[in-house]
């Protein structure tokens, strides 16, 4: 009798990591969704006043993370611990600039994403 094959488990599948960023009086939620070889970053305004359902997104590759941070796992672990502490958001015309810092003091910028 043959054994049933072992199902393949995707170790990259994790729960999304959520961060909150304040921009003036607006509150934005920034989601980091692990994907194959990187992260999908999605940012949206949480306010109900504007009725604006726009979601800004960017795919951050594993190579970009390693180049900026040196280690993918350390980067993910920092975000899991407290993503909001490492984020800053700026508005520029019709786009946003998301800055990810190396520490909670926000002295060293790792990535700036438009």
N, C-alpha and C positions, 0 to 999 in steps of 0.2 A: 504494500500500500504506500503511495506517494504522500509525502507531507505537503500541506498547503504552503504556497510561497509566503514568505514574510512580507507584509506590506511595507512599502517604502515610506519613510517618515521624512518630511521636509524639515530639517532642523532650522532653516531660516524663518519658518513661520512662527511669529510671536505676536503677542497682542500689541496693538498700537500704543505708542507713547504719547501722552498729551501734555502740552504746555500752555500756559496762559500768558499773554503779553498785553500790556496796557499801552494804548496809543492815544494820548489826550484823554478824552472821556470814553473812548471806545475800548471794548475788550475783545481781543482776538484769541481764538483757539488755534494752536499750531499742533498738528498731528504728525508724528513720525511713524510711518507704516513700513515695517521691514519687508523688503522684496528680495528677489534673487539678485545678489550682487549689489545691494545698495538699499536706499531708503526713499520712499515717496514722501515728500513733505507737502502737507496741505494746510492752508491758512484761511480762516474765514472769520468774519465779524459775528460775534455772538449776540449783538443787540437786535431787538425786535423792531425798533423804531424805523429803520431804513427799509425794512422788508427786502433787503438785498441778499440774494442767495449766492452771490459770487464766491467762488472758491479759487484761491490762487494756489498753484501747485508747482513743484519742481522735483525732478528725480535726481537725487544725490547719489552718485555711484560710490561703490566701495573703494575704488582707486582714489577718488577725490577725498574721501574721508581719511584714508591711510596717508595720503600726501600731506594733508593739513594736520592730522592728529597723531600719526605714527602707528595707531592701533585701533582697528575697527571695534573690537570688543570693549575696550576702555571707553570709547566714545559712546557706545550704546549704554553701558553701565552708568555713565554720568547722566545721560538723558533720563534713564529710568529712575534714578535717585531723585532728581528734581529738575525736570526740563526747563521750567519757567525761570530758574535762577541763571541759566546760561544764554537766554534769548533777549534780543532787543529788536524792535520793529520800527522802521521809518517809512513814511509815505513819500514817494517821488513821482509827481505827475499821476499817471494812471497805473502805477505799479508800486510794489512794496519792496523794501530792502530788509531782509532778515539777516541779522548778524548772530552768529553762534560763537560764544566766547569759551576759552579754555578753563575758566574757573568762575566762581560765583562773584568775585570782585570785579569782573568784566574789564580786566586790564589788558589781556592778550586776546586779540581777535583770531579765531580759527578760520571761520568762513563767513563770507558776505555774499548772500544769494539774492538775485533780483528776479 
